[in-house]
């Protein structure tokens, strides 16, 4: 791909943000994130927020963002909980019983679409919907297991193995889905959230965007979802995926751009693109050059993605050695 001229943000008419690990960690703003989003907002750029976290409704997410200083509206937020409820409403009859495994937000979304939430397999639910919730425990997972074995449709809001937090990665909904996967020896019937392209497609449709970009921190959800949807993407290194992960990313999970944080949106697209001529290069197992370590990462990714073995990469200069150390690749 030939990078567009000018800054990254200026090349796109809609910026779709992931939230956890991009704008905030749990409920604390990532340094510089609020300023970056507000800078886009002030420029008139269309924004959307697409989150796999099913523990908050769109209005609650918008409230959280406004509390951090971002002027977000509920209609700009897309959650996997709402998308899962909408999908179930398409597949089931009004009033059908759904066993809810997750937070109150998911329960409310099920009510909103005209279905009946239940908490016991004895209620003979026709579907089980599973999303992240801090209070999810053995008892409700056992009920879900019984219901699914009895023939209930099993829909997961997402399969994120972890959630980013200030204390490091914590178990996500994917870890809870894995409990049922192990007990049932089968996969969910449907997964709604990223990397499925549903949330991104809905954001593009709502805004009638012609050139959107996805900004995320996870290769296996945000970036893979963008690739599946045919959208450009920017990976920021403020959340889950680390430099070593980016270097090893398979083709379906490779971002268009890589930046340290959301300030990258205001850098030249040609400089942030993988393979850009940025003062770094890899030759014969050696990293050569000087400057920003993240720029070095882009050069290393370019080499690795084109088939060069970078597993024993060495630095040719003190700058290169320092860059490899900063990226945890040396």
C-alpha positions in Angstrom: 0.0 0.0 0.0 1.2 3.5 -0.9 0.6 5.7 2.2 -1.6 8.7 1.7 0.0 12.2 1.8 -0.2 14.2 5.0 -1.0 13.2 8.5 -2.7 9.9 9.3 -5.9 11.5 10.6 -6.3 13.7 7.6 -6.5 10.8 5.2 -9.7 9.3 6.8 -13.3 10.6 7.3 -14.1 8.3 10.3 -11.9 7.2 13.1 -13.2 4.1 14.9 -11.5 3.7 18.3 -11.3 0.6 20.5 -11.4 1.8 24.1 -9.7 -0.5 26.7 -6.0 -0.1 26.1 -6.4 2.8 23.6 -8.3 5.6 25.3 -8.4 4.2 28.9 -7.3 1.4 31.1 -10.3 0.2 33.1 -11.5 3.7 33.9 -8.3 5.7 33.9 -7.4 7.8 30.8 -4.2 6.7 29.0 -1.7 9.7 29.0 -2.3 11.9 26.0 -5.4 9.9 24.8 -8.0 12.5 25.8 -6.1 15.3 24.2 -5.7 13.3 21.0 -9.4 12.4 20.7 -10.4 16.0 21.5 -8.1 17.3 18.9 -9.9 15.1 16.3 -13.3 16.2 17.7 -12.4 19.9 17.4 -11.3 19.3 13.8 -14.8 18.0 12.9 -13.7 14.5 12.3 -16.4 11.8 12.7 -15.6 9.5 15.6 -16.9 6.1 16.7 -16.1 3.9 19.7 -16.3 0.1 19.2 -15.8 -2.0 22.3 -15.9 -5.8 22.9 -16.4 -5.1 26.6 -20.0 -6.2 27.3 -20.2 -4.9 30.9 -21.4 -1.4 30.0 -24.2 -0.1 27.7 -23.5 2.6 25.1 -24.8 5.4 27.4 -22.6 4.2 30.2 -19.6 4.2 28.0 -20.4 7.7 26.8 -20.7 8.8 30.4 -17.4 7.3 31.2 -15.7 9.1 28.3 -17.3 12.4 29.2 -16.1 11.9 32.7 -12.6 11.6 31.3 -13.0 14.8 29.2 -14.1 13.3 25.9 -17.4 14.7 24.5 -18.8 11.4 23.4 -22.4 10.6 22.6 -24.2 7.3 23.1 -24.9 7.0 19.4 -21.2 7.1 18.7 -20.6 4.0 20.9 -21.0 0.4 19.6 -20.8 -2.4 22.2 -20.7 -6.1 21.7 -23.5 -6.5 24.2 -25.9 -4.5 22.1 -24.8 -6.2 18.9 -25.2 -9.6 20.5 -28.7 -8.7 21.7 -29.6 -7.4 18.2 -28.4 -10.6 16.6 -30.4 -12.8 19.0 -33.5 -10.7 18.3 -33.1 -11.5 14.6 -32.8 -15.2 15.3 -35.4 -15.7 18.0 -39.1 -14.9 18.5 -40.2 -12.0 20.7 -40.3 -12.9 24.3 -38.1 -16.0 23.9 -36.1 -16.8 27.0 -32.3 -16.2 27.0 -30.0 -17.3 29.8 -27.6 -14.3 30.4 -24.0 -14.9 31.5 -22.5 -11.5 32.2 -23.0 -8.1 33.6 -26.3 -6.2 34.1 -25.6 -4.2 30.9 -26.0 -7.4 28.9 -29.2 -8.3 30.8 -30.6 -4.9 30.0 -29.7 -5.2 26.3 -31.6 -8.5 26.1 -34.7 -6.8 27.7 -34.3 -3.8 25.3 -34.7 -6.1 22.2 -37.9 -7.8 23.5 -36.4 -11.0 24.8 -36.8 -12.5 28.3 -33.6 -12.8 30.4 -33.4 -15.8 32.7 -30.7 -17.2 35.1 -31.5 -20.9 35.2 -31.5 -23.8 32.8 -34.7 -24.9 34.4 -36.4 -22.0 32.6 -35.7 -23.8 29.4 -34.0 -20.9 27.6 -33.6 -21.2 23.8 -30.3 -19.3 23.9 -27.4 -18.5 26.1 -25.6 -15.2 25.7 -22.2 -14.8 27.3 -20.3 -11.6 28.0 -17.8 -10.3 30.4 -18.9 -9.6 33.9 -16.8 -9.3 37.1 -19.4 -11.3 39.1 -19.6 -14.2 36.7 -18.9 -17.4 38.6 -19.2 -21.2 38.7 -23.0 -21.2 39.4 -24.1 -19.3 36.3 -21.5 -21.1 34.1 -23.0 -24.4 35.3 -26.5 -23.2 34.3 -25.2 -22.2 30.9 -23.5 -25.5 30.4 -26.8 -27.4 31.2 -28.8 -25.2 28.9 -26.4 -25.5 26.0 -26.2 -29.3 26.4 -30.0 -29.2 26.2 -29.9 -27.5 22.9 -29.8 -23.8 23.6 -28.0 -21.6 21.0 -24.7 -20.3 22.5 -23.7 -16.8 21.5 -20.6 -15.1 22.9 -20.1 -11.3 22.8 -16.4 -11.8 22.3 -13.5 -14.1 23.0 -10.9 -11.7 24.2 -8.6 -13.8 26.4 -7.5 -10.8 28.5 -8.5 -7.3 29.4 -5.8 -4.6 29.8 -5.5 -2.9 33.1 -3.0 -0.7 35.0 -1.9 -3.9 36.8 -1.4 -5.8 33.6 -3.6 -8.1 31.6 -6.6 -9.6 33.5 -8.9 -12.5 32.5 -11.4 -11.4 29.8 -14.5 -12.9 28.4 -12.5 -15.3 26.3 -11.2 -16.9 29.5 -14.7 -17.4 30.7 -15.8 -18.8 27.3 -12.9 -21.2 27.6 -14.5 -22.6 30.8 -17.6 -23.6 28.9 -15.6 -24.7 25.8 -13.6 -27.1 28.0 -16.8 -28.4 29.8 -18.8 -28.8 26.6 -15.9 -29.7 24.2 -17.3 -27.4 21.5 -17.2 -23.8 20.3 -19.9 -21.1 20.6 -22.4 -21.1 17.8 -21.6 -17.5 17.1 -19.1 -14.8 18.3 -20.3 -11.2 17.8 -17.5 -8.9 18.8 -14.1 -8.2 17.2 -12.4 -9.8 15.2 -15.8 -10.3 13.6 -16.4 -7.2 11.5 -19.9 -6.5 12.8 -19.1 -3.5 15.0 -16.9 -1.9 12.4 -19.5 -2.4 9.6 -22.2 -0.9 11.8 -20.0 2.2 12.5 -19.3 2.7 8.8 -23.0 2.3 8.0 -24.1 4.7 10.7 -21.7 7.4 9.4 -21.9 6.6 5.7 -18.1 6.8 5.8 -16.1 6.3 2.7 -12.6 6.0 4.1 -12.6 4.9 7.8 -9.7 3.8 9.9 -9.6 1.5 13.0 -7.4 2.3 16.0 -6.7 -0.5 18.4 -4.3 -2.1 20.8 -4.9 -5.8 20.0 -3.7 -7.6 16.9 -6.1 -10.5 17.4 -9.3 -8.4 17.7 -9.0 -4.8 16.6 -6.5 -5.3 13.8 -7.8 -8.7 12.6 -11.3 -7.2 12.6 -10.1 -4.3 10.5 -8.4 -6.6 8.0 -11.6 -8.7 7.8 -13.7 -5.6 7.2 -11.2 -4.3 4.6 -10.3 -1.2 6.6 -6.9 0.4 7.3 -5.7 0.3 10.9 -3.4 1.9 13.4 -2.0 -0.2 16.2 -1.0 1.7 19.4 1.3 0.1 21.9 -0.6 1.3 25.0 -2.6 -1.9 25.7 -2.3 -5.6 25.0 -0.1 -6.2 21.9 3.6 -5.7 22.3 6.4 -5.1 19.8 7.3 -8.8 19.7 3.7 -9.6 18.9 3.6 -7.2 16.0 6.8 -8.6 14.4 5.3 -12.1 14.6 1.9 -11.1 13.4 0.4 -13.3 10.6 -0.9 -11.6 7.5 -4.5 -11.4 8.7 -3.5 -9.4 11.8 -1.1 -6.9 10.4 -1.8 -3.2 10.9 -1.4 -0.5 8.3 0.4 1.8 10.8 2.1 1.4 14.1 2.6 4.1 16.7 3.5 4.4 20.4 0.1 6.0 21.2 -2.7 8.1 19.8 -0.3 11.0 19.0 0.5 8.9 16.0 -2.7 10.0 14.4 -1.1 13.4 13.8 2.1 12.2 12.4 2.8 11.8 8.6 1.2 8.7 7.3 4.2 7.9 5.1 6.4 7.8 8.3 4.1 5.5 10.3 3.5 3.0 7.5 5.2 -0.4 7.7 8.1 -0.4 5.3 8.5 3.4 5.3 12.0 4.8 4.6 12.7 6.1 8.1 16.4 5.9 8.8 16.3 2.2 9.9 16.9 -1.0 7.9 17.5 -4.6 8.5 20.3 -6.3 6.6 21.9 -9.7 7.1 20.5 -10.1 10.6 21.6 -6.7 11.7 19.5 -3.6 12.6 21.1 -0.4 11.2 20.2 3.2 11.7 19.3 5.6 14.5 16.3 7.5 15.9 12.9 6.5 17.3 12.6 2.9 18.5 9.1 2.7 17.1 10.4 3.6 13.7 12.9 0.8 14.1 10.0 -1.5 14.9 8.3 -0.6 11.6 11.5 -1.5 9.7 11.8 -4.8 11.6 8.2 -5.6 10.9 8.7 -4.9 7.2 11.7 -7.3 7.1 9.9 -10.0 9.1 6.7 -9.8 7.1 8.7 -10.1 3.9 10.3 -13.4 5.1 13.5 -12.2 6.7 14.5 -14.1 9.9 14.7 -11.5 12.7 14.8 -13.9 15.6 18.5 -13.3 16.3 18.6 -9.6 15.2 21.6 -7.7 16.4 22.2 -3.9 16.6 24.9 -2.4 14.4 25.3 0.7 16.5 24.7 1.8 20.1 21.4 3.4 18.9 20.3 0.2 17.3 21.2 -1.8 20.4 19.3 0.6 22.5 16.3 0.4 20.2 16.2 -3.4 20.3 16.4 -3.2 24.1 13.6 -0.6 24.3 11.4 -2.9 22.1 12.3 -6.0 24.1 13.7 -7.5 20.9 17.3 -7.7 21.8 
